[in-house]
Amino acid sequence: MNVEHEIHLLVEEIKRLGKEGAGGKYEVTFGTLFNDDKCANIFEALVGTLRAAKKKKIIKYDGELLLQGVHDKVVISLC
């Protein structure tokens, strides 16, 4: 799978699992994404896809590297 396609899928999953925040942008926690069965089947490397989307300024979140358990409550939002 190419990166652009995975980022597109990531945006769709954030919209499916998340909710609209104060600014009208969708947001979801890392734990919700990581623990979702559909996301687990779609993304081979969720963290890598998140980093690529952040670098392209499609999403934003605090920190650089998200780890399951430690960063489950980190909010990921669409830009």
mmCIF file of the N, C-alpha and C atoms, coordinates in Angstrom:
data_MODEL
# 
_entry.id   MODEL 
# 
loop_
_atom_site.group_PDB 
_atom_site.id 
_atom_site.type_symbol 
_atom_site.label_atom_id 
_atom_site.label_alt_id 
_atom_site.label_comp_id 
_atom_site.label_asym_id 
_atom_site.label_entity_id 
_atom_site.label_seq_id 
_atom_site.pdbx_PDB_ins_code 
_atom_site.Cartn_x 
_atom_site.Cartn_y 
_atom_site.Cartn_z 
_atom_site.occupancy 
_atom_site.B_iso_or_equiv 
_atom_site.pdbx_formal_charge 
_atom_site.auth_seq_id 
_atom_site.auth_comp_id 
_atom_site.auth_asym_id 
_atom_site.auth_atom_id 
_atom_site.pdbx_PDB_model_num 
ATOM 1   N N  . MET A 1 1  ? 0.840   -1.194 0.000  1.00 0.00 ? 1  MET A N  1 
ATOM 2   C CA . MET A 1 1  ? 0.000   0.000  0.000  1.00 0.00 ? 1  MET A CA 1 
ATOM 3   C C  . MET A 1 1  ? 0.875   1.243  0.000  1.00 0.00 ? 1  MET A C  1 
ATOM 4   N N  . ASN A 1 2  ? 0.452   2.249  -0.726 1.00 0.00 ? 2  ASN A N  1 
ATOM 5   C CA . ASN A 1 2  ? 1.243   3.466  -0.722 1.00 0.00 ? 2  ASN A CA 1 
ATOM 6   C C  . ASN A 1 2  ? 0.823   4.368  0.440  1.00 0.00 ? 2  ASN A C  1 
ATOM 7   N N  . VAL A 1 3  ? 1.684   5.292  0.792  1.00 0.00 ? 3  VAL A N  1 
ATOM 8   C CA . VAL A 1 3  ? 1.492   6.142  1.960  1.00 0.00 ? 3  VAL A CA 1 
ATOM 9   C C  . VAL A 1 3  ? 0.259   7.027  1.803  1.00 0.00 ? 3  VAL A C  1 
ATOM 10  N N  . GLU A 1 4  ? 0.066   7.590  0.613  1.00 0.00 ? 4  GLU A N  1 
ATOM 11  C CA . GLU A 1 4  ? -1.085  8.480  0.387  1.00 0.00 ? 4  GLU A CA 1 
ATOM 12  C C  . GLU A 1 4  ? -2.394  7.738  0.628  1.00 0.00 ? 4  GLU A C  1 
ATOM 13  N N  . HIS A 1 5  ? -2.468  6.503  0.168  1.00 0.00 ? 5  HIS A N  1 
ATOM 14  C CA . HIS A 1 5  ? -3.675  5.704  0.355  1.00 0.00 ? 5  HIS A CA 1 
ATOM 15  C C  . HIS A 1 5  ? -3.896  5.404  1.842  1.00 0.00 ? 5  HIS A C  1 
ATOM 16  N N  . GLU A 1 6  ? -2.829  5.044  2.542  1.00 0.00 ? 6  GLU A N  1 
ATOM 17  C CA . GLU A 1 6  ? -2.959  4.753  3.974  1.00 0.00 ? 6  GLU A CA 1 
ATOM 18  C C  . GLU A 1 6  ? -3.393  5.992  4.748  1.00 0.00 ? 6  GLU A C  1 
ATOM 19  N N  . ILE A 1 7  ? -2.871  7.162  4.372  1.00 0.00 ? 7  ILE A N  1 
ATOM 20  C CA . ILE A 1 7  ? -3.271  8.402  5.045  1.00 0.00 ? 7  ILE A CA 1 
ATOM 21  C C  . ILE A 1 7  ? -4.752  8.679  4.793  1.00 0.00 ? 7  ILE A C  1 
ATOM 22  N N  . HIS A 1 8  ? -5.209  8.443  3.572  1.00 0.00 ? 8  HIS A N  1 
ATOM 23  C CA . HIS A 1 8  ? -6.632  8.613  3.258  1.00 0.00 ? 8  HIS A CA 1 
ATOM 24  C C  . HIS A 1 8  ? -7.486  7.688  4.132  1.00 0.00 ? 8  HIS A C  1 
ATOM 25  N N  . LEU A 1 9  ? -7.066  6.433  4.265  1.00 0.00 ? 9  LEU A N  1 
ATOM 26  C CA . LEU A 1 9  ? -7.785  5.485  5.117  1.00 0.00 ? 9  LEU A CA 1 
ATOM 27  C C  . LEU A 1 9  ? -7.770  5.937  6.579  1.00 0.00 ? 9  LEU A C  1 
ATOM 28  N N  . LEU A 1 10 ? -6.640  6.480  7.016  1.00 0.00 ? 10 LEU A N  1 
ATOM 29  C CA . LEU A 1 10 ? -6.522  6.972  8.388  1.00 0.00 ? 10 LEU A CA 1 
ATOM 30  C C  . LEU A 1 10 ? -7.525  8.089  8.654  1.00 0.00 ? 10 LEU A C  1 
ATOM 31  N N  . VAL A 1 11 ? -7.649  9.012  7.719  1.00 0.00 ? 11 VAL A N  1 
ATOM 32  C CA . VAL A 1 11 ? -8.610  10.112 7.866  1.00 0.00 ? 11 VAL A CA 1 
ATOM 33  C C  . VAL A 1 11 ? -10.030 9.561  7.989  1.00 0.00 ? 11 VAL A C  1 
ATOM 34  N N  . GLU A 1 12 ? -10.358 8.577  7.169  1.00 0.00 ? 12 GLU A N  1 
ATOM 35  C CA . GLU A 1 12 ? -11.690 7.960  7.229  1.00 0.00 ? 12 GLU A CA 1 
ATOM 36  C C  . GLU A 1 12 ? -11.925 7.287  8.585  1.00 0.00 ? 12 GLU A C  1 
ATOM 37  N N  . GLU A 1 13 ? -10.918 6.623  9.123  1.00 0.00 ? 13 GLU A N  1 
ATOM 38  C CA . GLU A 1 13 ? -11.054 5.948  10.413 1.00 0.00 ? 13 GLU A CA 1 
ATOM 39  C C  . GLU A 1 13 ? -11.165 6.955  11.557 1.00 0.00 ? 13 GLU A C  1 
ATOM 40  N N  . ILE A 1 14 ? -10.455 8.059  11.463 1.00 0.00 ? 14 ILE A N  1 
ATOM 41  C CA . ILE A 1 14 ? -10.575 9.102  12.488 1.00 0.00 ? 14 ILE A CA 1 
ATOM 42  C C  . ILE A 1 14 ? -11.998 9.655  12.486 1.00 0.00 ? 14 ILE A C  1 
ATOM 43  N N  . LYS A 1 15 ? -12.570 9.843  11.318 1.00 0.00 ? 15 LYS A N  1 
ATOM 44  C CA . LYS A 1 15 ? -13.956 10.327 11.223 1.00 0.00 ? 15 LYS A CA 1 
ATOM 45  C C  . LYS A 1 15 ? -14.934 9.292  11.746 1.00 0.00 ? 15 LYS A C  1 
ATOM 46  N N  . ARG A 1 16 ? -14.668 8.013  11.471 1.00 0.00 ? 16 ARG A N  1 
ATOM 47  C CA . ARG A 1 16 ? -15.573 6.944  11.923 1.00 0.00 ? 16 ARG A CA 1 
ATOM 48  C C  . ARG A 1 16 ? -15.548 6.783  13.438 1.00 0.00 ? 16 ARG A C  1 
ATOM 49  N N  . LEU A 1 17 ? -14.359 6.809  14.016 1.00 0.00 ? 17 LEU A N  1 
ATOM 50  C CA . LEU A 1 17 ? -14.211 6.536  15.441 1.00 0.00 ? 17 LEU A CA 1 
ATOM 51  C C  . LEU A 1 17 ? -14.262 7.781  16.315 1.00 0.00 ? 17 LEU A C  1 
ATOM 52  N N  . GLY A 1 18 ? -13.982 8.938  15.723 1.00 0.00 ? 18 GLY A N  1 
ATOM 53  C CA . GLY A 1 18 ? -13.867 10.160 16.508 1.00 0.00 ? 18 GLY A CA 1 
ATOM 54  C C  . GLY A 1 18 ? -15.165 10.927 16.611 1.00 0.00 ? 18 GLY A C  1 
ATOM 55  N N  . LYS A 1 19 ? -15.014 12.126 17.105 1.00 0.00 ? 19 LYS A N  1 
ATOM 56  C CA . LYS A 1 19 ? -16.154 13.036 17.217 1.00 0.00 ? 19 LYS A CA 1 
ATOM 57  C C  . LYS A 1 19 ? -15.671 14.433 16.860 1.00 0.00 ? 19 LYS A C  1 
ATOM 58  N N  . GLU A 1 20 ? -16.600 15.289 16.533 1.00 0.00 ? 20 GLU A N  1 
ATOM 59  C CA . GLU A 1 20 ? -16.241 16.664 16.191 1.00 0.00 ? 20 GLU A CA 1 
ATOM 60  C C  . GLU A 1 20 ? -15.836 17.418 17.445 1.00 0.00 ? 20 GLU A C  1 
ATOM 61  N N  . GLY A 1 21 ? -14.682 18.061 17.374 1.00 0.00 ? 21 GLY A N  1 
ATOM 62  C CA . GLY A 1 21 ? -14.205 18.860 18.490 1.00 0.00 ? 21 GLY A CA 1 
ATOM 63  C C  . GLY A 1 21 ? -14.758 20.268 18.421 1.00 0.00 ? 21 GLY A C  1 
ATOM 64  N N  . ALA A 1 22 ? -14.250 21.125 19.277 1.00 0.00 ? 22 ALA A N  1 
ATOM 65  C CA . ALA A 1 22 ? -14.727 22.503 19.383 1.00 0.00 ? 22 ALA A CA 1 
ATOM 66  C C  . ALA A 1 22 ? -14.566 23.272 18.080 1.00 0.00 ? 22 ALA A C  1 
ATOM 67  N N  . GLY A 1 23 ? -13.492 23.044 17.347 1.00 0.00 ? 23 GLY A N  1 
ATOM 68  C CA . GLY A 1 23 ? -13.235 23.759 16.106 1.00 0.00 ? 23 GLY A CA 1 
ATOM 69  C C  . GLY A 1 23 ? -13.904 23.141 14.893 1.00 0.00 ? 23 GLY A C  1 
ATOM 70  N N  . GLY A 1 24 ? -14.747 22.133 15.096 1.00 0.00 ? 24 GLY A N  1 
ATOM 71  C CA . GLY A 1 24 ? -15.402 21.463 13.981 1.00 0.00 ? 24 GLY A CA 1 
ATOM 72  C C  . GLY A 1 24 ? -14.552 20.397 13.323 1.00 0.00 ? 24 GLY A C  1 
ATOM 73  N N  . LYS A 1 25 ? -13.366 20.149 13.858 1.00 0.00 ? 25 LYS A N  1 
ATOM 74  C CA . LYS A 1 25 ? -12.463 19.130 13.318 1.00 0.00 ? 25 LYS A CA 1 
ATOM 75  C C  . LYS A 1 25 ? -12.645 17.832 14.104 1.00 0.00 ? 25 LYS A C  1 
ATOM 76  N N  . TYR A 1 26 ? -12.543 16.723 13.411 1.00 0.00 ? 26 TYR A N  1 
ATOM 77  C CA . TYR A 1 26 ? -12.674 15.430 14.079 1.00 0.00 ? 26 TYR A CA 1 
ATOM 78  C C  . TYR A 1 26 ? -11.435 15.131 14.909 1.00 0.00 ? 26 TYR A C  1 
ATOM 79  N N  . GLU A 1 27 ? -11.670 14.473 16.058 1.00 0.00 ? 27 GLU A N  1 
ATOM 80  C CA . GLU A 1 27 ? -10.561 14.056 16.910 1.00 0.00 ? 27 GLU A CA 1 
ATOM 81  C C  . GLU A 1 27 ? -10.884 12.724 17.562 1.00 0.00 ? 27 GLU A C  1 
ATOM 82  N N  . VAL A 1 28 ? -9.828  11.983 17.847 1.00 0.00 ? 28 VAL A N  1 
ATOM 83  C CA . VAL A 1 28 ? -9.940  10.653 18.436 1.00 0.00 ? 28 VAL A CA 1 
ATOM 84  C C  . VAL A 1 28 ? -8.691  10.424 19.273 1.00 0.00 ? 28 VAL A C  1 
ATOM 85  N N  . THR A 1 29 ? -8.772  9.563  20.269 1.00 0.00 ? 29 THR A N  1 
ATOM 86  C CA . THR A 1 29 ? -7.579  9.257  21.052 1.00 0.00 ? 29 THR A CA 1 
ATOM 87  C C  . THR A 1 29 ? -6.784  8.143  20.358 1.00 0.00 ? 29 THR A C  1 
ATOM 88  N N  . PHE A 1 30 ? -5.492  8.140  20.628 1.00 0.00 ? 30 PHE A N  1 
ATOM 89  C CA . PHE A 1 30 ? -4.623  7.116  20.068 1.00 0.00 ? 30 PHE A CA 1 
ATOM 90  C C  . PHE A 1 30 ? -5.082  5.723  20.500 1.00 0.00 ? 30 PHE A C  1 
ATOM 91  N N  . GLY A 1 31 ? -5.475  5.588  21.752 1.00 0.00 ? 31 GLY A N  1 
ATOM 92  C CA . GLY A 1 31 ? -5.925  4.294  22.261 1.00 0.00 ? 31 GLY A CA 1 
ATOM 93  C C  . GLY A 1 31 ? -7.128  3.759  21.508 1.00 0.00 ? 31 GLY A C  1 
ATOM 94  N N  . THR A 1 32 ? -8.054  4.647  21.161 1.00 0.00 ? 32 THR A N  1 
ATOM 95  C CA . THR A 1 32 ? -9.243  4.237  20.402 1.00 0.00 ? 32 THR A CA 1 
ATOM 96  C C  . THR A 1 32 ? -8.842  3.712  19.029 1.00 0.00 ? 32 THR A C  1 
ATOM 97  N N  . LEU A 1 33 ? -7.958  4.421  18.360 1.00 0.00 ? 33 LEU A N  1 
ATOM 98  C CA . LEU A 1 33 ? -7.475  3.964  17.049 1.00 0.00 ? 33 LEU A CA 1 
ATOM 99  C C  . LEU A 1 33 ? -6.716  2.649  17.168 1.00 0.00 ? 33 LEU A C  1 
ATOM 100 N N  . PHE A 1 34 ? -5.797  2.601  18.124 1.00 0.00 ? 34 PHE A N  1 
ATOM 101 C CA . PHE A 1 34 ? -4.915  1.442  18.262 1.00 0.00 ? 34 PHE A CA 1 
ATOM 102 C C  . PHE A 1 34 ? -5.696  0.178  18.616 1.00 0.00 ? 34 PHE A C  1 
ATOM 103 N N  . ASN A 1 35 ? -6.721  0.303  19.434 1.00 0.00 ? 35 ASN A N  1 
ATOM 104 C CA . ASN A 1 35 ? -7.460  -0.862 19.915 1.00 0.00 ? 35 ASN A CA 1 
ATOM 105 C C  . ASN A 1 35 ? -8.640  -1.259 19.039 1.00 0.00 ? 35 ASN A C  1 
ATOM 106 N N  . ASP A 1 36 ? -8.893  -0.519 17.969 1.00 0.00 ? 36 ASP A N  1 
ATOM 107 C CA . ASP A 1 36 ? -10.006 -0.839 17.079 1.00 0.00 ? 36 ASP A CA 1 
ATOM 108 C C  . ASP A 1 36 ? -9.622  -2.001 16.159 1.00 0.00 ? 36 ASP A C  1 
ATOM 109 N N  . ASP A 1 37 ? -10.487 -3.004 16.077 1.00 0.00 ? 37 ASP A N  1 
ATOM 110 C CA . ASP A 1 37 ? -10.197 -4.188 15.265 1.00 0.00 ? 37 ASP A CA 1 
ATOM 111 C C  . ASP A 1 37 ? -10.063 -3.860 13.783 1.00 0.00 ? 37 ASP A C  1 
ATOM 112 N N  . LYS A 1 38 ? -10.931 -2.994 13.271 1.00 0.00 ? 38 LYS A N  1 
ATOM 113 C CA . LYS A 1 38 ? -10.867 -2.636 11.853 1.00 0.00 ? 38 LYS A CA 1 
ATOM 114 C C  . LYS A 1 38 ? -9.539  -1.937 11.534 1.00 0.00 ? 38 LYS A C  1 
ATOM 115 N N  . CYS A 1 39 ? -9.112  -1.028 12.399 1.00 0.00 ? 39 CYS A N  1 
ATOM 116 C CA . CYS A 1 39 ? -7.835  -0.334 12.194 1.00 0.00 ? 39 CYS A CA 1 
ATOM 117 C C  . CYS A 1 39 ? -6.669  -1.316 12.248 1.00 0.00 ? 39 CYS A C  1 
ATOM 118 N N  . ALA A 1 40 ? -6.749  -2.274 13.147 1.00 0.00 ? 40 ALA A N  1 
ATOM 119 C CA . ALA A 1 40 ? -5.687  -3.275 13.259 1.00 0.00 ? 40 ALA A CA 1 
ATOM 120 C C  . ALA A 1 40 ? -5.561  -4.078 11.964 1.00 0.00 ? 40 ALA A C  1 
ATOM 121 N N  . ASN A 1 41 ? -6.679  -4.306 11.289 1.00 0.00 ? 41 ASN A N  1 
ATOM 122 C CA . ASN A 1 41 ? -6.653  -5.056 10.028 1.00 0.00 ? 41 ASN A CA 1 
ATOM 123 C C  . ASN A 1 41 ? -6.214  -4.191 8.847  1.00 0.00 ? 41 ASN A C  1 
ATOM 124 N N  . ILE A 1 42 ? -6.456  -2.896 8.913  1.00 0.00 ? 42 ILE A N  1 
ATOM 125 C CA . ILE A 1 42 ? -6.120  -1.997 7.802  1.00 0.00 ? 42 ILE A CA 1 
ATOM 126 C C  . ILE A 1 42 ? -4.648  -1.609 7.815  1.00 0.00 ? 42 ILE A C  1 
ATOM 127 N N  . PHE A 1 43 ? -4.153  -1.216 8.986  1.00 0.00 ? 43 PHE A N  1 
ATOM 128 C CA . PHE A 1 43 ? -2.823  -0.615 9.068  1.00 0.00 ? 43 PHE A CA 1 
ATOM 129 C C  . PHE A 1 43 ? -1.789  -1.598 9.589  1.00 0.00 ? 43 PHE A C  1 
ATOM 130 N N  . GLU A 1 44 ? -0.765  -1.851 8.783  1.00 0.00 ? 44 GLU A N  1 
ATOM 131 C CA . GLU A 1 44 ? 0.347   -2.690 9.230  1.00 0.00 ? 44 GLU A CA 1 
ATOM 132 C C  . GLU A 1 44 ? 1.153   -1.962 10.289 1.00 0.00 ? 44 GLU A C  1 
ATOM 133 N N  . ALA A 1 45 ? 1.349   -0.660 10.078 1.00 0.00 ? 45 ALA A N  1 
ATOM 134 C CA . ALA A 1 45 ? 2.150   0.156  10.991 1.00 0.00 ? 45 ALA A CA 1 
ATOM 135 C C  . ALA A 1 45 ? 1.394   1.459  11.269 1.00 0.00 ? 45 ALA A C  1 
ATOM 136 N N  . LEU A 1 46 ? 0.457   1.396  12.197 1.00 0.00 ? 46 LEU A N  1 
ATOM 137 C CA . LEU A 1 46 ? -0.373  2.563  12.512 1.00 0.00 ? 46 LEU A CA 1 
ATOM 138 C C  . LEU A 1 46 ? 0.474   3.761  12.919 1.00 0.00 ? 46 LEU A C  1 
ATOM 139 N N  . VAL A 1 47 ? 1.467   3.537  13.758 1.00 0.00 ? 47 VAL A N  1 
ATOM 140 C CA . VAL A 1 47 ? 2.311   4.632  14.234 1.00 0.00 ? 47 VAL A CA 1 
ATOM 141 C C  . VAL A 1 47 ? 3.050   5.293  13.070 1.00 0.00 ? 47 VAL A C  1 
ATOM 142 N N  . GLY A 1 48 ? 3.526   4.499  12.127 1.00 0.00 ? 48 GLY A N  1 
ATOM 143 C CA . GLY A 1 48 ? 4.205   5.044  10.952 1.00 0.00 ? 48 GLY A CA 1 
ATOM 144 C C  . GLY A 1 48 ? 3.261   5.868  10.089 1.00 0.00 ? 48 GLY A C  1 
ATOM 145 N N  . THR A 1 49 ? 2.037   5.403  9.924  1.00 0.00 ? 49 THR A N  1 
ATOM 146 C CA . THR A 1 49 ? 1.040   6.147  9.153  1.00 0.00 ? 49 THR A CA 1 
ATOM 147 C C  . THR A 1 49 ? 0.692   7.455  9.848  1.00 0.00 ? 49 THR A C  1 
ATOM 148 N N  . LEU A 1 50 ? 0.577   7.420  11.175 1.00 0.00 ? 50 LEU A N  1 
ATOM 149 C CA . LEU A 1 50 ? 0.298   8.638  11.938 1.00 0.00 ? 50 LEU A CA 1 
ATOM 150 C C  . LEU A 1 50 ? 1.431   9.646  11.769 1.00 0.00 ? 50 LEU A C  1 
ATOM 151 N N  . ARG A 1 51 ? 2.661   9.185  11.839 1.00 0.00 ? 51 ARG A N  1 
ATOM 152 C CA . ARG A 1 51 ? 3.810   10.092 11.693 1.00 0.00 ? 51 ARG A CA 1 
ATOM 153 C C  . ARG A 1 51 ? 3.853   10.703 10.298 1.00 0.00 ? 51 ARG A C  1 
ATOM 154 N N  . ALA A 1 52 ? 3.552   9.905  9.266  1.00 0.00 ? 52 ALA A N  1 
ATOM 155 C CA . ALA A 1 52 ? 3.542   10.418 7.891  1.00 0.00 ? 52 ALA A CA 1 
ATOM 156 C C  . ALA A 1 52 ? 2.443   11.461 7.715  1.00 0.00 ? 52 ALA A C  1 
ATOM 157 N N  . ALA A 1 53 ? 1.264   11.203 8.285  1.00 0.00 ? 53 ALA A N  1 
ATOM 158 C CA . ALA A 1 53 ? 0.151   12.155 8.186  1.00 0.00 ? 53 ALA A CA 1 
ATOM 159 C C  . ALA A 1 53 ? 0.452   13.435 8.958  1.00 0.00 ? 53 ALA A C  1 
ATOM 160 N N  . LYS A 1 54 ? 1.145   13.310 10.085 1.00 0.00 ? 54 LYS A N  1 
ATOM 161 C CA . LYS A 1 54 ? 1.521   14.493 10.865 1.00 0.00 ? 54 LYS A CA 1 
ATOM 162 C C  . LYS A 1 54 ? 2.541   15.330 10.095 1.00 0.00 ? 54 LYS A C  1 
ATOM 163 N N  . LYS A 1 55 ? 3.487   14.675 9.468  1.00 0.00 ? 55 LYS A N  1 
ATOM 164 C CA . LYS A 1 55 ? 4.514   15.371 8.700  1.00 0.00 ? 55 LYS A CA 1 
ATOM 165 C C  . LYS A 1 55 ? 3.895   16.149 7.536  1.00 0.00 ? 55 LYS A C  1 
ATOM 166 N N  . LYS A 1 56 ? 2.808   15.606 6.961  1.00 0.00 ? 56 LYS A N  1 
ATOM 167 C CA . LYS A 1 56 ? 2.121   16.274 5.860  1.00 0.00 ? 56 LYS A CA 1 
ATOM 168 C C  . LYS A 1 56 ? 1.065   17.270 6.359  1.00 0.00 ? 56 LYS A C  1 
ATOM 169 N N  . LYS A 1 57 ? 0.992   17.436 7.684  1.00 0.00 ? 57 LYS A N  1 
ATOM 170 C CA . LYS A 1 57 ? 0.077   18.372 8.329  1.00 0.00 ? 57 LYS A CA 1 
ATOM 171 C C  . LYS A 1 57 ? -1.393  18.054 8.043  1.00 0.00 ? 57 LYS A C  1 
ATOM 172 N N  . ILE A 1 58 ? -1.709  16.768 7.989  1.00 0.00 ? 58 ILE A N  1 
ATOM 173 C CA . ILE A 1 58 ? -3.089  16.318 7.816  1.00 0.00 ? 58 ILE A CA 1 
ATOM 174 C C  . ILE A 1 58 ? -3.721  16.084 9.175  1.00 0.00 ? 58 ILE A C  1 
ATOM 175 N N  . ILE A 1 59 ? -2.892  15.663 10.136 1.00 0.00 ? 59 ILE A N  1 
ATOM 176 C CA . ILE A 1 59 ? -3.332  15.487 11.519 1.00 0.00 ? 59 ILE A CA 1 
ATOM 177 C C  . ILE A 1 59 ? -2.353  16.206 12.436 1.00 0.00 ? 59 ILE A C  1 
ATOM 178 N N  . LYS A 1 60 ? -2.768  16.345 13.696 1.00 0.00 ? 60 LYS A N  1 
ATOM 179 C CA . LYS A 1 60 ? -1.846  16.880 14.697 1.00 0.00 ? 60 LYS A CA 1 
ATOM 180 C C  . LYS A 1 60 ? -2.087  16.158 16.017 1.00 0.00 ? 60 LYS A C  1 
ATOM 181 N N  . TYR A 1 61 ? -1.000  16.033 16.769 1.00 0.00 ? 61 TYR A N  1 
ATOM 182 C CA . TYR A 1 61 ? -1.037  15.462 18.114 1.00 0.00 ? 61 TYR A CA 1 
ATOM 183 C C  . TYR A 1 61 ? 0.243   15.873 18.814 1.00 0.00 ? 61 TYR A C  1 
ATOM 184 N N  . ASP A 1 62 ? 0.205   15.825 20.136 1.00 0.00 ? 62 ASP A N  1 
ATOM 185 C CA . ASP A 1 62 ? 1.385   16.177 20.933 1.00 0.00 ? 62 ASP A CA 1 
ATOM 186 C C  . ASP A 1 62 ? 2.368   15.020 20.929 1.00 0.00 ? 62 ASP A C  1 
ATOM 187 N N  . GLY A 1 63 ? 3.639   15.350 20.829 1.00 0.00 ? 63 GLY A N  1 
ATOM 188 C CA . GLY A 1 63 ? 4.683   14.337 20.889 1.00 0.00 ? 63 GLY A CA 1 
ATOM 189 C C  . GLY A 1 63 ? 5.117   13.893 19.511 1.00 0.00 ? 63 GLY A C  1 
ATOM 190 N N  . GLU A 1 64 ? 6.100   13.031 19.485 1.00 0.00 ? 64 GLU A N  1 
ATOM 191 C CA . GLU A 1 64 ? 6.633   12.510 18.229 1.00 0.00 ? 64 GLU A CA 1 
ATOM 192 C C  . GLU A 1 64 ? 6.241   11.054 18.011 1.00 0.00 ? 64 GLU A C  1 
ATOM 193 N N  . LEU A 1 65 ? 6.512   10.230 19.019 1.00 0.00 ? 65 LEU A N  1 
ATOM 194 C CA . LEU A 1 65 ? 6.287   8.795  18.909 1.00 0.00 ? 65 LEU A CA 1 
ATOM 195 C C  . LEU A 1 65 ? 5.192   8.387  19.892 1.00 0.00 ? 65 LEU A C  1 
ATOM 196 N N  . LEU A 1 66 ? 4.157   7.730  19.393 1.00 0.00 ? 66 LEU A N  1 
ATOM 197 C CA . LEU A 1 66 ? 3.063   7.277  20.245 1.00 0.00 ? 66 LEU A CA 1 
ATOM 198 C C  . LEU A 1 66 ? 3.231   5.788  20.528 1.00 0.00 ? 66 LEU A C  1 
ATOM 199 N N  . LEU A 1 67 ? 3.135   5.439  21.794 1.00 0.00 ? 67 LEU A N  1 
ATOM 200 C CA . LEU A 1 67 ? 3.272   4.048  22.212 1.00 0.00 ? 67 LEU A CA 1 
ATOM 201 C C  . LEU A 1 67 ? 1.985   3.586  22.870 1.00 0.00 ? 67 LEU A C  1 
ATOM 202 N N  . GLN A 1 68 ? 1.573   2.371  22.521 1.00 0.00 ? 68 GLN A N  1 
ATOM 203 C CA . GLN A 1 68 ? 0.349   1.808  23.074 1.00 0.00 ? 68 GLN A CA 1 
ATOM 204 C C  . GLN A 1 68 ? 0.468   1.696  24.587 1.00 0.00 ? 68 GLN A C  1 
ATOM 205 N N  . GLY A 1 69 ? -0.589  2.071  25.278 1.00 0.00 ? 69 GLY A N  1 
ATOM 206 C CA . GLY A 1 69 ? -0.600  2.053  26.735 1.00 0.00 ? 69 GLY A CA 1 
ATOM 207 C C  . GLY A 1 69 ? -0.184  3.387  27.314 1.00 0.00 ? 69 GLY A C  1 
ATOM 208 N N  . VAL A 1 70 ? 1.031   3.801  27.032 1.00 0.00 ? 70 VAL A N  1 
ATOM 209 C CA . VAL A 1 70 ? 1.576   5.051  27.573 1.00 0.00 ? 70 VAL A CA 1 
ATOM 210 C C  . VAL A 1 70 ? 0.853   6.270  27.007 1.00 0.00 ? 70 VAL A C  1 
ATOM 211 N N  . HIS A 1 71 ? 0.525   6.246  25.721 1.00 0.00 ? 71 HIS A N  1 
ATOM 212 C CA . HIS A 1 71 ? -0.037  7.403  25.042 1.00 0.00 ? 71 HIS A CA 1 
ATOM 213 C C  . HIS A 1 71 ? -1.490  7.191  24.593 1.00 0.00 ? 71 HIS A C  1 
ATOM 214 N N  . ASP A 1 72 ? -2.198  6.275  25.225 1.00 0.00 ? 72 ASP A N  1 
ATOM 215 C CA . ASP A 1 72 ? -3.587  5.969  24.806 1.00 0.00 ? 72 ASP A CA 1 
ATOM 216 C C  . ASP A 1 72 ? -4.510  7.180  24.870 1.00 0.00 ? 72 ASP A C  1 
ATOM 217 N N  . LYS A 1 73 ? -4.231  8.122  25.752 1.00 0.00 ? 73 LYS A N  1 
ATOM 218 C CA . LYS A 1 73 ? -5.129  9.278  25.915 1.00 0.00 ? 73 LYS A CA 1 
ATOM 219 C C  . LYS A 1 73 ? -4.724  10.493 25.081 1.00 0.00 ? 73 LYS A C  1 
ATOM 220 N N  . VAL A 1 74 ? -3.681  10.364 24.276 1.00 0.00 ? 74 VAL A N  1 
ATOM 221 C CA . VAL A 1 74 ? -3.250  11.464 23.411 1.00 0.00 ? 74 VAL A CA 1 
ATOM 222 C C  . VAL A 1 74 ? -4.319  11.669 22.325 1.00 0.00 ? 74 VAL A C  1 
ATOM 223 N N  . VAL A 1 75 ? -4.744  12.918 22.177 1.00 0.00 ? 75 VAL A N  1 
ATOM 224 C CA . VAL A 1 75 ? -5.783  13.247 21.192 1.00 0.00 ? 75 VAL A CA 1 
ATOM 225 C C  . VAL A 1 75 ? -5.136  13.519 19.835 1.00 0.00 ? 75 VAL A C  1 
ATOM 226 N N  . ILE A 1 76 ? -5.669  12.865 18.824 1.00 0.00 ? 76 ILE A N  1 
ATOM 227 C CA . ILE A 1 76 ? -5.232  13.059 17.436 1.00 0.00 ? 76 ILE A CA 1 
ATOM 228 C C  . ILE A 1 76 ? -6.368  13.787 16.736 1.00 0.00 ? 76 ILE A C  1 
ATOM 229 N N  . SER A 1 77 ? -6.068  14.909 16.110 1.00 0.00 ? 77 SER A N  1 
ATOM 230 C CA . SER A 1 77 ? -7.128  15.667 15.445 1.00 0.00 ? 77 SER A CA 1 
ATOM 231 C C  . SER A 1 77 ? -6.749  15.977 14.003 1.00 0.00 ? 77 SER A C  1 
ATOM 232 N N  . LEU A 1 78 ? -7.768  16.058 13.165 1.00 0.00 ? 78 LEU A N  1 
ATOM 233 C CA . LEU A 1 78 ? -7.553  16.437 11.776 1.00 0.00 ? 78 LEU A CA 1 
ATOM 234 C C  . LEU A 1 78 ? -7.257  17.928 11.703 1.00 0.00 ? 78 LEU A C  1 
ATOM 235 N N  . CYS A 1 79 ? -6.395  18.324 10.789 1.00 0.00 ? 79 CYS A N  1 
ATOM 236 C CA . CYS A 1 79 ? -6.057  19.738 10.610 1.00 0.00 ? 79 CYS A CA 1 
ATOM 237 C C  . CYS A 1 79 ? -7.033  20.407 9.661  1.00 0.00 ? 79 CYS A C  1 
# 
